[in-house]
Amino acid sequence: GEDVEQSLFLSVREGDSSVINCTYTDSSSTYLYWYKQEPGAGLQLLTYIFSNMDMKQDQRLTVLLNKKDKHLSLRIADTQTGDSAIYFCAEKGTGFQKLVFGTGTRLLVSP
Amino acid sequence: DADVTQTPRNRITKTGKRIMLECSQTKGHDRMYWYRQDPGLGLQLIYYSFDVKDINKGEISDGYSVSRQAQAKFSLSLESAIPNQTALYFCATSSSRTSEETQYFGPGTRLLVL
């Protein structure tokens, strides 16, 4: 079945770049997503990438997709303390539009 | 952003009680979902509905039921709550009219079953 894996924790200093990684198993994935969850809040969509793209940039966010290795990453440039949150990657396969979520990566940004 | 709202935001109940969690959306989306979130497990899909007359079980539907009263409303019921249903519950919506079909989440309901 489908599986999405992420590392559990990442700690960076303010101003550094953060890279959050995700691997998935479903080779038929059509879209891949990054969501952000702040404490006490729901999941907020950050960005998504279509499977025929290998990169997408949106302001401080850069998404890289290596479809051959089934590897997705989210790079946050100039990380701020407000970026501290849990980041989930998710993938959507063909057919039934269910999202499969990773377990989330907790990003801690220290001053 | 209050496009997807959930009530209540927090709930404490006792084992064996029946409770209902409500979700409403003003996004005009046709598809709605219920997830639960447990620490370290990500999100697991409980039920989903692609339209008012369409209800489908997700990965972990046992012990839950749902009702899609209107396109904008999707409620989740726990017929007889048990402690291992203590979790954070999220409602989400999406539109079949977009190819990427992004899901938009409500703020969540934190449920504690004693």
Interface residues (C-beta under 8 A of the other chain):
Chain A: V4 L8 Y31 Y33 Y35 G40 A41 G42 L43 Q44 L45 Y48 F50 F88 K92 Q97 K98 L99 F101 G102 T103 G104
Chain B: V4 R31 G40 L41 G42 L43 L45 Y48 G58 F90 A92 S94 S96 E100 E101 T102 Q103 Y104 F105 G106 P107 G108
